[in-house]
Amino acid sequence: MAAYARTLRANGVPVPEIARKLVIPTGKNKGEHPSVASVYRVLAEDGEPDATA
């Protein structure tokens, strides 16, 4: 999921749209979309330069 988010971001897709495209695969929130904040967090962990923009 994180790799797909990075790929979408590299292609210029806005973070809110990325969050709508992703689905949590496991855990208590399985089948739901991650929050925008969670997507920003994943991108920031990888050193995404504009993850806070």
All heavy atoms as TSV, in Angstrom:
chain	resi	resn	atom	element	x	y	z
A	1	MET	N	N	0.825	-1.181	0.000
A	1	MET	CA	C	0.000	0.000	0.000
A	1	MET	C	C	0.873	1.249	0.000
A	1	MET	O	O	0.584	2.197	-0.717
A	1	MET	CB	C	-0.922	-0.032	1.209
A	1	MET	CG	C	-1.910	1.089	1.234
A	1	MET	SD	S	-3.211	0.939	2.462
A	1	MET	CE	C	-2.340	1.346	3.928
A	2	ALA	N	N	1.945	1.260	0.792
A	2	ALA	CA	C	2.829	2.423	0.868
A	2	ALA	C	C	3.526	2.660	-0.476
A	2	ALA	O	O	3.668	3.804	-0.912
A	2	ALA	CB	C	3.848	2.245	1.977
A	3	ALA	N	N	3.932	1.585	-1.129
A	3	ALA	CA	C	4.607	1.720	-2.421
A	3	ALA	C	C	3.658	2.316	-3.464
A	3	ALA	O	O	4.057	3.160	-4.267
A	3	ALA	CB	C	5.122	0.365	-2.887
A	4	TYR	N	N	2.411	1.887	-3.429
A	4	TYR	CA	C	1.415	2.425	-4.360
A	4	TYR	C	C	1.183	3.911	-4.085
A	4	TYR	O	O	1.098	4.709	-5.012
A	4	TYR	CB	C	0.115	1.634	-4.230
A	4	TYR	CG	C	-0.975	2.047	-5.194
A	4	TYR	CD1	C	-0.742	2.116	-6.559
A	4	TYR	CD2	C	-2.248	2.355	-4.736
A	4	TYR	CE1	C	-1.745	2.483	-7.445
A	4	TYR	CE2	C	-3.258	2.723	-5.606
A	4	TYR	CZ	C	-2.995	2.788	-6.959
A	4	TYR	OH	O	-3.989	3.168	-7.829
A	5	ALA	N	N	1.134	4.283	-2.811
A	5	ALA	CA	C	0.958	5.691	-2.440
A	5	ALA	C	C	2.130	6.524	-2.945
A	5	ALA	O	O	1.941	7.623	-3.480
A	5	ALA	CB	C	0.820	5.835	-0.933
A	6	ARG	N	N	3.351	6.008	-2.803
A	6	ARG	CA	C	4.533	6.734	-3.290
A	6	ARG	C	C	4.492	6.893	-4.804
A	6	ARG	O	O	4.819	7.946	-5.334
A	6	ARG	CB	C	5.800	6.000	-2.868
A	6	ARG	CG	C	6.138	6.165	-1.413
A	6	ARG	CD	C	7.513	5.616	-1.097
A	6	ARG	NE	N	7.607	4.171	-1.298
A	6	ARG	CZ	C	7.316	3.268	-0.371
A	6	ARG	NH1	N	6.912	3.641	0.812
A	6	ARG	NH2	N	7.429	1.982	-0.638
A	7	THR	N	N	4.070	5.836	-5.496
A	7	THR	CA	C	3.989	5.889	-6.953
A	7	THR	C	C	2.965	6.931	-7.407
A	7	THR	O	O	3.240	7.722	-8.315
A	7	THR	CB	C	3.612	4.511	-7.531
A	7	THR	OG1	O	4.600	3.567	-7.123
A	7	THR	CG2	C	3.524	4.544	-9.040
A	8	LEU	N	N	1.805	6.924	-6.776
A	8	LEU	CA	C	0.779	7.903	-7.121
A	8	LEU	C	C	1.275	9.322	-6.865
A	8	LEU	O	O	1.072	10.225	-7.685
A	8	LEU	CB	C	-0.504	7.644	-6.336
A	8	LEU	CG	C	-1.286	6.387	-6.717
A	8	LEU	CD1	C	-2.430	6.158	-5.736
A	8	LEU	CD2	C	-1.812	6.487	-8.139
A	9	ARG	N	N	1.926	9.534	-5.720
A	9	ARG	CA	C	2.426	10.869	-5.377
A	9	ARG	C	C	3.476	11.316	-6.377
A	9	ARG	O	O	3.509	12.488	-6.779
A	9	ARG	CB	C	2.990	10.862	-3.956
A	9	ARG	CG	C	3.356	12.221	-3.460
A	9	ARG	CD	C	2.109	13.067	-3.328
A	9	ARG	NE	N	2.486	14.376	-2.822
A	9	ARG	CZ	C	1.837	15.482	-3.073
A	9	ARG	NH1	N	0.734	15.452	-3.792
A	9	ARG	NH2	N	2.240	16.617	-2.606
A	10	ALA	N	N	4.343	10.403	-6.805
A	10	ALA	CA	C	5.374	10.726	-7.795
A	10	ALA	C	C	4.752	11.131	-9.127
A	10	ALA	O	O	5.337	11.906	-9.883
A	10	ALA	CB	C	6.308	9.538	-7.987
A	11	ASN	N	N	3.554	10.621	-9.396
A	11	ASN	CA	C	2.847	10.964	-10.630
A	11	ASN	C	C	1.988	12.217	-10.484
A	11	ASN	O	O	1.219	12.549	-11.375
A	11	ASN	CB	C	1.988	9.796	-11.097
A	11	ASN	CG	C	2.830	8.653	-11.612
A	11	ASN	OD1	O	3.903	8.870	-12.162
A	11	ASN	ND2	N	2.366	7.440	-11.433
A	12	GLY	N	N	2.094	12.882	-9.327
A	12	GLY	CA	C	1.401	14.146	-9.130
A	12	GLY	C	C	-0.024	14.054	-8.620
A	12	GLY	O	O	-0.757	15.029	-8.663
A	13	VAL	N	N	-0.419	12.891	-8.141
A	13	VAL	CA	C	-1.779	12.724	-7.623
A	13	VAL	C	C	-1.852	13.388	-6.245
A	13	VAL	O	O	-0.985	13.163	-5.396
A	13	VAL	CB	C	-2.149	11.229	-7.514
A	13	VAL	CG1	C	-3.531	11.049	-6.925
A	13	VAL	CG2	C	-2.050	10.568	-8.888
A	14	PRO	N	N	-2.866	14.217	-5.984
A	14	PRO	CA	C	-3.005	14.863	-4.675
A	14	PRO	C	C	-3.243	13.830	-3.564
A	14	PRO	O	O	-3.876	12.795	-3.775
A	14	PRO	CB	C	-4.235	15.754	-4.830
A	14	PRO	CG	C	-4.523	15.818	-6.275
A	14	PRO	CD	C	-3.901	14.631	-6.925
A	15	VAL	N	N	-2.737	14.131	-2.379
A	15	VAL	CA	C	-2.822	13.190	-1.258
A	15	VAL	C	C	-4.264	12.808	-0.904
A	15	VAL	O	O	-4.529	11.631	-0.663
A	15	VAL	CB	C	-2.050	13.729	-0.035
A	15	VAL	CG1	C	-2.264	12.849	1.182
A	15	VAL	CG2	C	-0.565	13.821	-0.359
A	16	PRO	N	N	-5.226	13.738	-0.872
A	16	PRO	CA	C	-6.600	13.314	-0.569
A	16	PRO	C	C	-7.141	12.277	-1.566
A	16	PRO	O	O	-7.856	11.354	-1.188
A	16	PRO	CB	C	-7.404	14.610	-0.628
A	16	PRO	CG	C	-6.408	15.670	-0.294
A	16	PRO	CD	C	-5.125	15.197	-0.929
A	17	GLU	N	N	-6.762	12.421	-2.819
A	17	GLU	CA	C	-7.201	11.451	-3.827
A	17	GLU	C	C	-6.506	10.106	-3.616
A	17	GLU	O	O	-7.113	9.047	-3.790
A	17	GLU	CB	C	-6.913	11.976	-5.232
A	17	GLU	CG	C	-7.501	11.127	-6.321
A	17	GLU	CD	C	-7.330	11.724	-7.705
A	17	GLU	OE1	O	-7.295	12.961	-7.820
A	17	GLU	OE2	O	-7.229	10.942	-8.651
A	18	ILE	N	N	-5.236	10.135	-3.212
A	18	ILE	CA	C	-4.511	8.896	-2.908
A	18	ILE	C	C	-5.218	8.151	-1.781
A	18	ILE	O	O	-5.420	6.944	-1.849
A	18	ILE	CB	C	-3.044	9.194	-2.523
A	18	ILE	CG1	C	-2.277	9.751	-3.730
A	18	ILE	CG2	C	-2.356	7.930	-2.003
A	18	ILE	CD1	C	-0.893	10.270	-3.402
A	19	ALA	N	N	-5.619	8.884	-0.741
A	19	ALA	CA	C	-6.302	8.263	0.397
A	19	ALA	C	C	-7.597	7.586	-0.044
A	19	ALA	O	O	-7.950	6.517	0.475
A	19	ALA	CB	C	-6.582	9.302	1.473
A	20	ARG	N	N	-8.304	8.182	-0.999
A	20	ARG	CA	C	-9.551	7.581	-1.481
A	20	ARG	C	C	-9.301	6.334	-2.313
A	20	ARG	O	O	-10.161	5.458	-2.398
A	20	ARG	CB	C	-10.338	8.601	-2.301
A	20	ARG	CG	C	-10.988	9.675	-1.459
A	20	ARG	CD	C	-11.956	10.505	-2.257
A	20	ARG	NE	N	-11.331	11.225	-3.369
A	20	ARG	CZ	C	-10.829	12.461	-3.293
A	20	ARG	NH1	N	-10.880	13.118	-2.162
A	20	ARG	NH2	N	-10.291	13.035	-4.344
A	21	LYS	N	N	-8.133	6.228	-2.937
A	21	LYS	CA	C	-7.826	5.072	-3.781
A	21	LYS	C	C	-7.317	3.880	-2.974
A	21	LYS	O	O	-7.410	2.749	-3.428
A	21	LYS	CB	C	-6.771	5.451	-4.829
A	21	LYS	CG	C	-7.283	6.389	-5.886
A	21	LYS	CD	C	-6.187	6.723	-6.871
A	21	LYS	CE	C	-6.718	7.697	-7.885
A	21	LYS	NZ	N	-6.590	7.218	-9.236
A	22	LEU	N	N	-6.756	4.139	-1.794
A	22	LEU	CA	C	-6.180	3.064	-0.990
A	22	LEU	C	C	-7.232	2.395	-0.126
A	22	LEU	O	O	-8.210	3.016	0.269
A	22	LEU	CB	C	-5.071	3.624	-0.095
A	22	LEU	CG	C	-3.880	4.254	-0.803
A	22	LEU	CD1	C	-2.927	4.841	0.224
A	22	LEU	CD2	C	-3.174	3.253	-1.678
A	23	VAL	N	N	-7.004	1.120	0.191
A	23	VAL	CA	C	-7.876	0.359	1.082
A	23	VAL	C	C	-6.977	-0.383	2.063
A	23	VAL	O	O	-5.996	-1.019	1.669
A	23	VAL	CB	C	-8.742	-0.647	0.296
A	23	VAL	CG1	C	-9.581	-1.483	1.232
A	23	VAL	CG2	C	-9.639	0.082	-0.694
A	24	ILE	N	N	-7.311	-0.308	3.335
A	24	ILE	CA	C	-6.535	-0.973	4.371
A	24	ILE	C	C	-6.767	-2.481	4.247
A	24	ILE	O	O	-7.910	-2.939	4.303
A	24	ILE	CB	C	-6.943	-0.450	5.762
A	24	ILE	CG1	C	-6.657	1.044	5.856
A	24	ILE	CG2	C	-6.224	-1.233	6.853
A	24	ILE	CD1	C	-7.197	1.725	7.087
A	25	PRO	N	N	-5.671	-3.269	4.099
A	25	PRO	CA	C	-5.830	-4.706	3.834
A	25	PRO	C	C	-6.072	-5.590	5.055
A	25	PRO	O	O	-6.629	-6.673	4.923
A	25	PRO	CB	C	-4.513	-5.083	3.157
A	25	PRO	CG	C	-3.527	-4.114	3.692
A	25	PRO	CD	C	-4.290	-2.834	3.933
A	26	THR	N	N	-5.625	-5.167	6.239
A	26	THR	CA	C	-5.754	-6.027	7.424
A	26	THR	C	C	-6.073	-5.201	8.663
A	26	THR	O	O	-6.002	-3.977	8.642
A	26	THR	CB	C	-4.452	-6.809	7.693
A	26	THR	OG1	O	-3.404	-5.880	7.938
A	26	THR	CG2	C	-4.079	-7.719	6.548
A	27	GLY	N	N	-6.381	-5.891	9.730
A	27	GLY	CA	C	-6.606	-5.226	11.004
A	27	GLY	C	C	-8.051	-4.824	11.213
A	27	GLY	O	O	-8.943	-5.175	10.436
A	28	LYS	N	N	-8.294	-4.076	12.291
A	28	LYS	CA	C	-9.674	-3.727	12.632
A	28	LYS	C	C	-10.325	-2.789	11.624
A	28	LYS	O	O	-11.544	-2.718	11.547
A	28	LYS	CB	C	-9.743	-3.135	14.041
A	28	LYS	CG	C	-9.207	-1.733	14.172
A	28	LYS	CD	C	-9.454	-1.191	15.561
A	28	LYS	CE	C	-9.100	0.282	15.587
A	28	LYS	NZ	N	-9.453	0.906	16.842
A	29	ASN	N	N	-9.527	-2.059	10.858
A	29	ASN	CA	C	-10.068	-1.146	9.852
A	29	ASN	C	C	-10.011	-1.727	8.439
A	29	ASN	O	O	-10.070	-0.986	7.454
A	29	ASN	CB	C	-9.323	0.188	9.896
A	29	ASN	CG	C	-9.555	0.917	11.194
A	29	ASN	OD1	O	-10.651	0.883	11.738
A	29	ASN	ND2	N	-8.525	1.558	11.709
A	30	LYS	N	N	-9.909	-3.034	8.356
A	30	LYS	CA	C	-9.825	-3.713	7.061
A	30	LYS	C	C	-10.982	-3.286	6.155
A	30	LYS	O	O	-12.130	-3.228	6.573
A	30	LYS	CB	C	-9.881	-5.224	7.275
A	30	LYS	CG	C	-9.797	-6.020	5.995
A	30	LYS	CD	C	-9.828	-7.504	6.270
A	30	LYS	CE	C	-9.751	-8.281	4.974
A	30	LYS	NZ	N	-9.744	-9.723	5.218
A	31	GLY	N	N	-10.637	-2.964	4.920
A	31	GLY	CA	C	-11.638	-2.585	3.940
A	31	GLY	C	C	-11.964	-1.105	3.918
A	31	GLY	O	O	-12.672	-0.641	3.040
A	32	GLU	N	N	-11.442	-0.354	4.864
A	32	GLU	CA	C	-11.695	1.093	4.913
A	32	GLU	C	C	-10.540	1.848	4.265
A	32	GLU	O	O	-9.468	1.301	4.038
A	32	GLU	CB	C	-11.863	1.548	6.361
A	32	GLU	CG	C	-13.070	0.927	7.037
A	32	GLU	CD	C	-13.252	1.403	8.461
A	32	GLU	OE1	O	-12.628	2.409	8.853
A	32	GLU	OE2	O	-14.005	0.746	9.187
A	33	HIS	N	N	-10.763	3.121	3.993
A	33	HIS	CA	C	-9.731	3.981	3.431
A	33	HIS	C	C	-8.927	4.605	4.560
A	33	HIS	O	O	-9.497	4.959	5.594
A	33	HIS	CB	C	-10.358	5.088	2.585
A	33	HIS	CG	C	-11.177	4.571	1.448
A	33	HIS	ND1	N	-10.621	4.072	0.298
A	33	HIS	CD2	C	-12.513	4.439	1.296
A	33	HIS	CE1	C	-11.580	3.678	-0.513
A	33	HIS	NE2	N	-12.754	3.878	0.070
A	34	PRO	N	N	-7.611	4.768	4.366
A	34	PRO	CA	C	-6.820	5.448	5.392
A	34	PRO	C	C	-7.146	6.934	5.405
A	34	PRO	O	O	-7.658	7.473	4.419
A	34	PRO	CB	C	-5.373	5.207	4.942
A	34	PRO	CG	C	-5.475	5.053	3.465
A	34	PRO	CD	C	-6.797	4.367	3.227
A	35	SER	N	N	-6.854	7.590	6.513
A	35	SER	CA	C	-7.076	9.027	6.585
A	35	SER	C	C	-6.005	9.741	5.761
A	35	SER	O	O	-4.940	9.179	5.462
A	35	SER	CB	C	-7.009	9.508	8.031
A	35	SER	OG	O	-5.686	9.390	8.522
A	36	VAL	N	N	-6.288	10.973	5.406
A	36	VAL	CA	C	-5.316	11.792	4.672
A	36	VAL	C	C	-4.050	11.940	5.521
A	36	VAL	O	O	-2.934	11.871	5.004
A	36	VAL	CB	C	-5.930	13.164	4.304
A	36	VAL	CG1	C	-4.889	14.073	3.690
A	36	VAL	CG2	C	-7.093	12.971	3.344
A	37	ALA	N	N	-4.230	12.128	6.837
A	37	ALA	CA	C	-3.082	12.270	7.732
A	37	ALA	C	C	-2.203	11.018	7.698
A	37	ALA	O	O	-0.967	11.123	7.729
A	37	ALA	CB	C	-3.551	12.544	9.149
A	38	SER	N	N	-2.815	9.855	7.636
A	38	SER	CA	C	-2.042	8.614	7.580
A	38	SER	C	C	-1.230	8.530	6.293
A	38	SER	O	O	-0.083	8.071	6.303
A	38	SER	CB	C	-2.967	7.401	7.680
A	38	SER	OG	O	-3.552	7.339	8.948
A	39	VAL	N	N	-1.803	8.975	5.202
A	39	VAL	CA	C	-1.080	8.953	3.929
A	39	VAL	C	C	0.101	9.919	3.990
A	39	VAL	O	O	1.215	9.585	3.578
A	39	VAL	CB	C	-2.012	9.287	2.742
A	39	VAL	CG1	C	-1.222	9.365	1.440
A	39	VAL	CG2	C	-3.107	8.242	2.632
A	40	TYR	N	N	-0.126	11.122	4.522
A	40	TYR	CA	C	0.981	12.065	4.687
A	40	TYR	C	C	2.078	11.462	5.562
A	40	TYR	O	O	3.264	11.622	5.293
A	40	TYR	CB	C	0.497	13.375	5.317
A	40	TYR	CG	C	-0.047	14.369	4.329
A	40	TYR	CD1	C	-1.376	14.770	4.386
A	40	TYR	CD2	C	0.765	14.930	3.344
A	40	TYR	CE1	C	-1.884	15.702	3.487
A	40	TYR	CE2	C	0.272	15.858	2.439
A	40	TYR	CZ	C	-1.049	16.244	2.522
A	40	TYR	OH	O	-1.543	17.167	1.631
A	41	ARG	N	N	1.690	10.757	6.627
A	41	ARG	CA	C	2.654	10.145	7.534
A	41	ARG	C	C	3.501	9.105	6.808
A	41	ARG	O	O	4.721	9.060	6.973
A	41	ARG	CB	C	1.916	9.511	8.711
A	41	ARG	CG	C	2.763	9.247	9.904
A	41	ARG	CD	C	1.954	8.761	11.102
A	41	ARG	NE	N	0.798	9.612	11.387
A	41	ARG	CZ	C	-0.470	9.224	11.349
A	41	ARG	NH1	N	-0.780	7.974	11.063
A	41	ARG	NH2	N	-1.445	10.057	11.610
A	42	VAL	N	N	2.868	8.278	5.997
A	42	VAL	CA	C	3.597	7.255	5.242
A	42	VAL	C	C	4.574	7.914	4.276
A	42	VAL	O	O	5.728	7.488	4.157
A	42	VAL	CB	C	2.622	6.333	4.479
A	42	VAL	CG1	C	3.346	5.486	3.447
A	42	VAL	CG2	C	1.871	5.459	5.455
A	43	LEU	N	N	4.133	8.950	3.599
A	43	LEU	CA	C	5.011	9.638	2.656
A	43	LEU	C	C	6.163	10.333	3.379
A	43	LEU	O	O	7.287	10.348	2.879
A	43	LEU	CB	C	4.221	10.649	1.817
A	43	LEU	CG	C	3.162	10.041	0.895
A	43	LEU	CD1	C	2.354	11.137	0.234
A	43	LEU	CD2	C	3.796	9.138	-0.154
A	44	ALA	N	N	5.915	10.893	4.559
A	44	ALA	CA	C	6.950	11.582	5.326
A	44	ALA	C	C	7.996	10.593	5.844
A	44	ALA	O	O	9.172	10.931	5.931
A	44	ALA	CB	C	6.329	12.344	6.486
A	45	GLU	N	N	7.590	9.382	6.187
A	45	GLU	CA	C	8.514	8.375	6.668
A	45	GLU	C	C	9.564	8.046	5.608
A	45	GLU	O	O	10.686	7.693	5.921
A	45	GLU	CB	C	7.782	7.087	7.044
A	45	GLU	CG	C	6.996	7.187	8.314
A	45	GLU	CD	C	6.159	5.950	8.574
A	45	GLU	OE1	O	6.168	5.029	7.728
A	45	GLU	OE2	O	5.479	5.921	9.613
A	46	ASP	N	N	9.177	8.182	4.368
A	46	ASP	CA	C	10.098	7.864	3.262
A	46	ASP	C	C	10.926	9.065	2.855
A	46	ASP	O	O	11.666	8.989	1.891
A	46	ASP	CB	C	9.301	7.364	2.058
A	46	ASP	CG	C	8.554	6.088	2.385
A	46	ASP	OD1	O	9.034	5.312	3.228
A	46	ASP	OD2	O	7.479	5.878	1.801
A	47	GLY	N	N	10.753	10.190	3.539
A	47	GLY	CA	C	11.512	11.376	3.202
A	47	GLY	C	C	10.959	12.128	2.013
A	47	GLY	O	O	11.673	12.854	1.342
A	48	GLU	N	N	9.676	11.941	1.734
A	48	GLU	CA	C	9.015	12.653	0.643
A	48	GLU	C	C	9.197	14.153	0.874
A	48	GLU	O	O	8.775	14.677	1.899
A	48	GLU	CB	C	7.532	12.292	0.621
A	48	GLU	CG	C	6.720	13.012	-0.411
A	48	GLU	CD	C	6.868	12.457	-1.803
A	48	GLU	OE1	O	7.319	11.318	-1.947
A	48	GLU	OE2	O	6.528	13.167	-2.752
A	49	PRO	N	N	9.854	14.879	-0.029
A	49	PRO	CA	C	10.162	16.283	0.207
A	49	PRO	C	C	8.929	17.188	0.362
A	49	PRO	O	O	8.961	18.118	1.131
A	49	PRO	CB	C	11.003	16.690	-1.002
A	49	PRO	CG	C	10.723	15.669	-2.037
A	49	PRO	CD	C	10.327	14.413	-1.300
A	50	ASP	N	N	7.857	16.905	-0.349
A	50	ASP	CA	C	6.696	17.797	-0.265
A	50	ASP	C	C	5.525	17.128	0.446
A	50	ASP	O	O	4.382	17.451	0.193
A	50	ASP	CB	C	6.281	18.285	-1.648
A	50	ASP	CG	C	5.882	17.157	-2.588
A	50	ASP	OD1	O	6.182	15.999	-2.287
A	50	ASP	OD2	O	5.266	17.457	-3.616
A	51	ALA	N	N	5.803	16.223	1.353
A	51	ALA	CA	C	4.742	15.511	2.065
A	51	ALA	C	C	3.944	16.430	2.975
A	51	ALA	O	O	2.824	16.135	3.315
A	51	ALA	CB	C	5.322	14.357	2.887
A	52	THR	N	N	4.509	17.572	3.342
A	52	THR	CA	C	3.789	18.502	4.201
A	52	THR	C	C	3.146	19.617	3.409
A	52	THR	O	O	2.490	20.481	3.982
A	52	THR	CB	C	4.733	19.111	5.260
A	52	THR	OG1	O	5.813	19.771	4.594
A	52	THR	CG2	C	5.255	18.033	6.197
A	53	ALA	N	N	3.324	19.603	2.121
A	53	ALA	CA	C	2.751	20.673	1.282
A	53	ALA	C	C	1.306	20.418	0.966
A	53	ALA	O	O	0.789	19.375	1.021
A	53	ALA	CB	C	3.535	20.788	-0.023
